[in-house]
């Protein structure tokens, strides 16, 4: 991996880790849908002028249908699910659950794209799901106001990320990263507009909440999506999605520094198991004697 790609990956992890902080703070003030509409509208406002300035408008129109599907699966639906989940769980736990994304990416690639999995990767999937189960068992509460459905929402968001990553690899791999990022943002903003108007909060949030939304939209979305799609183009989808290994580190750090969230032994253990399983599932970590053997 080139130094620039490594820098992009670390910066992306910091930005996406910060998104959990912003959403944890803003979700109660705006509500899940209006918050994500603002997030995507700000991102689109940042990226679309740059896209038009670089003359990519024709490319966007040529791939409008697939980019619309990308916007729904990579931003609109998963972001709303995560924002809703942040009403019940901490930013640290959310970022750890998000680390299961490469597991779903590997599963979708195996089922949809017929990518063969080694026995080492299959073991990683089992270990990764074990770690997620450990976290869910420790934190899930399906009573009114509990976190059980929030955990399911986080895992569904991770599945959507896995689908959209493979979608990009399969159909949009040769499209400029700026087109994918701007197109996904614009699509999400347009599709969420009616729901955002319907669920708009009766009480206008304060200045701090608005500043957090700007940071979420411009930094953790516009810049982050541009970095992510550039990484997919430069190092491939499977390696780019491993950025989620680093996101929990920043998610927990930002939550501890700014929201005074606590971290317990169960989260550390479950998060470690998820990361190890994900490393095996994506091929970043390989077990001797198992790496070269494949299974359907």
N, C-alpha and C positions, 0 to 999 in steps of 0.2 A: 504494500500500500504506500502510495506517495505521501510525503509530508503534508501536502495541501489537503489530500483526502482525509488524513488522520485529523488534521486541524478542523476540517469541516464536520467530521463525526463528533468530536468533542464539543464543538460549539453547538451543534444540533442537539446533543444530549442535554446541554445546559439550558438551551431554549425550551425544549420540550419538557424538561424537568420543571422549569419555571411555569409552564402552562398549567400544571396541577396546582401550583400556588395561586396563580391568578384566578383560576376557576373556583378553587375552594373559597376564596375571598368574595368573588363576584356572583357566584351562583345564587346565594340567598338574596342578594340585592336585586338582581335582574330577572331571575328565573332561568331555567336551562335553555329554552328555545330563544328568547330574546338575546341572551348572552352570546349564543353561538351565531345568531344572525349578525350581531354587531362585530363579532370576531371575524367572520368571513367577509362582511362588507368592508371592513377596514383593510383586510388583506387584499381584497380585490382592488380597492382604491389605490393601494400601494403598487400592485403588480401590473394592472392593466395598462396604465400609461407607459410603463417600461416596455411591455410587450408590443404596444403599438409603435413606440419610438424605434424599436429594433425591427419593425416590419414583419412581425409574426402573425398579423391578423389573418392572413390567408391560411396559414397552417392551422390556426385555431378553428376556422370555419370548416376546413377539410376533415378534421377529426372531432367535430362537435358532438356527434352521438356518443362516441366512446369516452370522450372527456366528461360528458354529462354523467355517464355511469360512474366514472372515476370520482367525480365530485360527490355523488351520493354515497358511494361506498368508502371513500377515504377521508371525507371531512364531515359532510352534513349529518349523516346518521351516527357515526361513532363519536363525533364531538358532542352531539346532544346527549347521547347515552352517558358519556363521561361526565358532562356537566351535571346531569341529574344525579349520577352516583356520588358526586362530590358534596351533595347535600347531606349524605349519610356517613361517608368514610373519610379518613384523613388523606392528605395529598401523598404522604409516604406510602400508605397501603395501596392507593390507586396506582402509583408509579411502579410498585412491585408487581401488581397484577398485570399491568401493561407489558411487563417483561415477558409474558407468555406469548406475545405477538409472533415471534419467530417460530414457535411451535405450530401455531395455526398456519403460518406461511408454508412451512414444510409439509403439513398435511394437505393443504389445498394444492400445492405443487404436485404432490404424489397422486392425488385423485384426479385433478383436472388436467395438468400438463404431463402426467405419466412419468414424472421424475422418479427414478428409482432411489429408494432409501437403503442405506447400509444397515446392518444389524446394530452398529454403534448408534446410528441416528434413531432407529426404532427404540433402543434402550433410552435414548435421550428424551423421546416423546413420553415414555412411561414415567421416567423420573420427573420430567417437567410437570406433567399432570399431577404427580404425587405432591409436588411442592405447592401447586395451586390448591389442591384439596386440603393440604395442611393449613394453608392460610385461610381458606374458606371455613374449615371446621373451627378454627380458632376465633374467627371474627363474624361469621354469618349469624344473623338473627332475623328471622322472618316474621317477628311480631311487628305490629304497627309502629312505624318510625324506625325499624331496625335496618341492618345493613345487608341482609341476605339478598334482596333483589338488586341492590346496588352492586354487589359482587358479580351477580349474573350479568348485569348491564356492562360492567367492565370487561368481562370475558367475551361477551357478544361484540363489543367494540374491537377487541383484539382479533376476533375472527374476521370482522369486516376489514381490518387492516391487512390481514393475511390475504384475503381475496383481492383487495385493491392493489397490493404489491405485485401479485402474480398477473393481474390484469395489465398493469403497466409493463411488466416484463414481456407479456405475450403480444400486446397490441400497440403499445405506445413507447416501446423502448427506443425508437429512433426519433421520437418527437423531442424538440428542444425542452430542457427542464423548465424553462420559464413558461412555456405554453401549457405544460401540465399543471404547474403550480397556479398560474393565473386563471386558467380555465376551470380548475376544480374550485377555486375560491369564488369566482363569479357565479358558477352554477349553484353552489351551496347558498350563496347570498340570495339569489333570485328565488330558489325553491322554498327557502325558509321565510321569505317576506310575509306571506299571509298569516302563518302561524305566529310569527314574532309580533305582528300587529294585534292578533287575538289575545296573546298572553302577555302583552306589555304591562309592566308593573304599574299599579295605581299610584304608588309613591315614587317620585323621581329619586334615583340614587344620588349620593353625594359626589363631591369632586374626586375623592380618593378612589372611589369605585370606577369612575370614568377614566381616570389615569391608568388604572389597572387594566381596563378593557383595551385602551390604546396599546399598552405594552403587550397584551395578549394577541391583539390583531396584527400589529406591525412586526413585533419581534418573534413571538412564539408561533406565529402562523405564516405571515408573508415570507420573512427571511428563512424560517425553518423549512417550509415546503420547498423553497427554491434550493436550499442545501440538500434536502432529502432526494429530490428528483435528480439533482446533479450527481449525487453519490450513486444512485441507481445507474445513471448513464456511464459513470466512470469505473465503478468497481462491481456492478451487478446487483440485482435485487437481493439475492441471498446474503451477501456480505453487508449491503447497506442496512438491511433490517436489523442486523446485530447491534445497531446503535441503541436498541432497547436494553442491552446489557448495562449501559451506562446511565440511562435515565433514572433508575431508582436511586442511584447515588446522589444525583442532583435534586431529585424530588424530595428525598428525605432531608438533605442538607438545607434546601430552601424552606421546607416546612418547619424544621427545627429552628432556623435562624429568625424567620419572620412570623411564623404562626405558633411557635412554642409547642409544636407537636412532640409527643414522646415516641420512643422506639423501644419495643419490648423484645424479649428473646424469641418468642414465637414468630414475629415478623422477620427477624434476622435469619432464623433457621429456614423458614419457608421461602424467603427471598433467595437465600443461598442455594437451596435445592432447585428452585425455578431457573436460576442462572446457569447452574451446572447442566441441568436437563436441556436447556435451550442451546447451550454451547455444543452439546453432543448432537442435538437434533439438526443443527445447522451446519455441522461439520467443522466448526471452529475448533472443537476439542474432539480428538479421535482416540479410541481405545486400541491399543496394539493388538493386532490379530483379527480385529473386527472391522477395521475401516474399509478394507477392500471387498468385503462380502456384502452382497446386496440381496434385497428381498422385494417382492412385488408389493 
